């Protein structure tokens, strides 16, 4: 039976680039692979045909010969005595054809065992996260905080080796210490993680009684953490090597401290700036005066309230806010006035306020301006 044109087999044009040929081969290989076509007896033959075509068209020299002489380029004297493409025999060298696309196509068959390679005699410990809640006052001044972290530490009985008495682990007899085993699937070989040693490459004949051969044990550790001034919610502090101990003597992971700053009953924070809402009497707001306000470091400042101040008016106290993390100055504190209306008035106070209102009709520009707009609106809507 005559062979099909290699370009037709892969579904590409004669002028296709190497990348286009490779992409077309990947598509065909996925489509025709025997493991995915167990009910199609023709799939394996077509799969071999696609491999044979790719073996020729991926090689610039072989492709040039094929373009000039066709299949005859690999038959008789031209191809080395009746052998297939490249002198490989009629079926083609499947390992060669797969070498540059194998992992892309069949990585899912391998369970990750073929990726990474090498032995894994020791592995790094996991990173740990610790959520730490502090007050705004502590965030302002910074502090040393003692914390207790439940974690895995290197086993004290076997010094992290996992073997009783500190004996050395032995090479796994199943995988010969490689951490991987090979299995034949059809006509190609697949590597998987060794089921005996779980990819470590070693076994322990006499596991440590304390840690069960893991080389680490669960304990609580007490640490002192330096919290710098200026931290805010979301700040992350890394303590290198303070995470979970590594497996069988591997390096320890890191510990990450995540900061949460709780709300303050006087101050609100916005970055490095602080806001404090201060109530003032109606009289002070009207005629002016001084008020004493707290500051975050525990002190106090005197603020002058201008006459005629309204609720919401802000005044700035420079450099009375939060320190910038890792240096860089200090924010400001903003005082926001809240003019308070008196309550539980006596009869005399009410009488005086009514008299005051009669005498102050011209002293409320916003009030009179509002009602002028309202009157104009009502007149225009009639």
N, C-alpha and C positions, 0 to 999 in steps of 0.2 A: 504494500500500500504506500502510495507516495506521501511524502511529508507535507504538511501544511506550511505555508509561508510563516516565518517566525514573527513578522510584523502583524500578520492577521491573528496569530495565536495570542499575542499580548494586546491586540486591539489598538496599535499605535501606527502612525504614519512612518514612512521610510526616513523622513527628516527629523524624527523625534529626538529630543535631547536626552542625555543620560538620566537626568532627573525625571523626565517624563516616562522613560522606559522603566526606571525603578518604581515609580508610583504605580504604573500600570501592572507591574509584576506583583506588587503588594496586594493590589485589589484582586487579581486573579488567584493568588495564593490563598487569600482569606476565603474567597468564594469556593475554591475547589479542594481545599484541604480535606483529606480522607476522614479525619476525625470529626469533621463537621458534615460529612456526607456519607454516613455509614450505610444509608439505604440506596445510595447511587453507585452501582458497580463501575460506572464509566468515569467517576470523579478522579480516581487514582491515576488512570491513564492520562487524562487531561492535565492533571496536576504535574505529572512527569514531563508532559509536553511543554507546559509553561516554564518549568525549570530549565529544560533544554534550550528553549528560545532565549530565556534571560541570560543563561550562561554565555551565549554567543553575543547577544546585543549589548551586554554591559561592558564587554571588552572591546576597546577601540580597534585593535588589530583584527580580531575575529570578525567584528562587525564589518570592517572594510573588505575583508575577504568574502564574507557572505554577500555583501552588496554587489560585488563584482561577479562572483561565480555561483552564488546561490548555495544549495545544499551540496553541490559537487565540490565545494571548497573543502569539505571535511570527509570526503570519500576517496577511496583509492589512494594514489600516491600523494595527493595534495594534503590529505589530513592525517597521514601517518598510518596507512595500511588498514583501511576499512573501519577505523574506530570512529566514535561519535565526536561531537564538537570538542576541539581542544585535545583530541587523543584520549578521551575519557571513556569510550565505549558508548553503545547506543543509548543507554539510559541517562547519561549525564552524571556529573558529580554533584549530588544534591547538597552535600555539606558545603561545598564551595559556593553554590548558588544561594544557600541560606545565610551565609556568614554575615552579610551586611544588612540583612533585614529580619533575621530570626527573632531578636528580642522585640522588635516593633510588632511583629505579627503574633507571636505566641508567648509573650510575657505572662499572659493570664493563665497559661497552663502550668506555669512554673512556681506559682505561689510565692514569688519573690526570692526563691532559693538561689537562682542563678545570678541575681543581681548583687553586687557588693563583693562577692567572692571572698576568698581568704578565710582564715580561721578567726574565731571570735573567742579567744581564751578568756578575755576579760572585757566587760562592757561598762560604759559610763553609767553612773547612777542618774536617776530622774531628777529634774528640777522640781522644787517645791514652792508653793505659794502660801504666804501668811498674810491675812488681812488684819491690819492694825488700826484701831480707832483711837484718835487723840483729840484733845480740845483745841480750840482756836488759840488759847493762851499758850499751850505747849508748842503749837505751830509757830507762834510769834517768837518764842525764846529758844526753841530747840530743846532737846532733852536726850538723856541716856535711858533707854527703856529695856527692862529685862523681860524676855519672852520665853515661853516653853513651847518647843516644837516637837510633835510626834514624828519620828522619822526612822529610817533604817540606818544603822551604823555598822561599821566593820566588826565582825564577830571577834570577841576578845579571846575565845577559846582556841580558834584555829587561825587567828591573825588574818582572816579574810580568804583563806585558801579553800575553805569548804570541806577539807579532809580532816579526819580525826587525828589529833596530834600534830597537825601542820604538815602532813605528808603531801607529796606532790601528786596532782591528778595525773591520770594515765590517758594515752591516746585512745579515742573511741574505736573499738574493734569493728564497728559497722561501717564507718566512713574513713577509717585509718587517719583520723585526726583532721580531716578536711572540713568537717561540718556539713557536707553535702553528699548525697548519694545520687547515682545515675540510674535511670530506668528507661527501657526501650519502649517507645510508642511508635508502632508501625516501623518505618525505616529510618527514624531519627531518634536521637537520644535527648532525654529531658533530665535536668538536674533539679533536685528538690532538697529541702532542708532535712538533715538526718533525723529520723524519728527517735533514735536512741539517745543522742546527746542534745537534741533541739538546736543544732547548729553551732554548739560551743566547740565541738571538736575534741572534747575531753570528757572522761567519766571519772567519778570518784567511787572507788570500791568500798571505802570505809568512811561514809559521810560523818561530818561532825555532829555529835549528839545535840549540841546547843542550837545550831542554825539549820540542821537538816541538810547540809551540803551547799546551802546558798552562799555562804561566806559573809552573811550579814544577818543582823537581828533587829527586831523592833524595840526601840527605846525612846524615851523623851529626853530631849536635850535642852538645857537652859543656855540662852545666848543673851548678850548685851548688845543692843542695837543703838547706833548713834543716829538720832533723828535731827537733821540740820534745820536751822531756823529758816522759815519761809516756805516749808512744804505745804502742799494743798491736796485736796482730794484728787486721787489719780496718780500722785507721785509714786514712782517705783524705785525701790532701793535694792540693789543686787549685792548679795553676800556670796562671793565666789567660794566654791568648795564646801558650802554649808548645807547642801541639799542631801539627797539620799545617797548612801554609800554605793559604790560601784559593785558589780557582781564579780565575785572571786578576785578581789584585789584591784578592780578597775577604778578609775578616778571618780570622785564624788561629783554629784550634780551641784547646781547652785540653788540658793534660797532667795526668793524675791519677796520683798516686803511691800505690800500695796497699802498706801496711806488713805484713810478716810478721816477728814476733819469734821467734827460735829458742829452743829449750829450753836451760836452764842446767843445769850439772852439779851445782849445790848447791841452788838455789832453785827452787821452784814458785810460779807466780803465779796469783792469783785476784783480778782487778780491780786494786785498788791495794795489796792485801795480799800478803805473801810468806810462804812456808812452808819451813822448813828442818828436815830430819830429822837429829837428832844422836844418835849411839850413845853410851851410857854404860855403864860396867862394872857388873856385878851388885853389887859392893861399894859403889860410889858411890850406886847407886839404893837400896840397903838402908839405909846409914847417913847418906846425904846428902853433899853436897860442892859444889864449884864446877866448872863447865866453861866453856871459852872457845869462843865461836861467831863465825863470820864474819858480816859485814854487807855489803849489796849495794854500798855505796860504797867497799869495799875495806878497811874497818876491822874491828875486833873488839870484842865485848862479853862480859863475864863474867856468867854466869847461875848462880844458886844453885839446886841440885837438892835439893828437900826429901827428908828421910829417908822411906823406904818408897814411893818413886815407882815406878810401873808403866809398862810400854811403852804408848805412845800418849798419855801425859800431855802437855799443851800449856802453854806459858808465853808470855806476850806481851811483846814489846819494842815499846813505843809509838814511832810516828813513825820506824820503821826499815824501812818498806816502800817502795813506789813513789810518786813524786810524782803528784798528780792532773793530768791534762792541762789546760792553760790556767789553772793555779793552782787553788787550792782545797784546800790541805793535803797531807798525806802519809799513806799507809797504815801499817799495823803489820806487824811480822814475828812469826810464831809459831814457836816452837821446839817440836818434837815429839820426845819422848824415845823412844829405842829401846834397851831394856835388853838387853845382849849377854851371851849364855851363853859362858863360857870354853871353849876347845877345846884339843886336844893337851895334856891334863893329864899331869903326872908322877904317879908312884905316891904320893908324899908328898901332893900336892895332892888326889888322889882320896881318900886316907885322911882328910885333914882335912875334906873336904866331907861324907864319910859321917858323921863325928863331929858336924859342924855340923848335919846333917839330923836326927840323933837328938835334938839339943838344941833344935831349932827347930820341933817339931811344933805348938806353939801360936802360932807366928809366921806361919803361912800361912792366914789366915781363908778366903780364896777356895778354896784347895785342900781344906781340911777340910769346908767347906760344900758343895762340889760332890759329894764322895764320900758325904756324908750324904744328899743328894738321890738319888744313884744307888742307894744301899742301900735307901732307901724305895721307889724305883721297882721294883727287883727283887723286894722283899718283896711289894709290892702286885700284881705280875703273876703270882704263883704261885697 
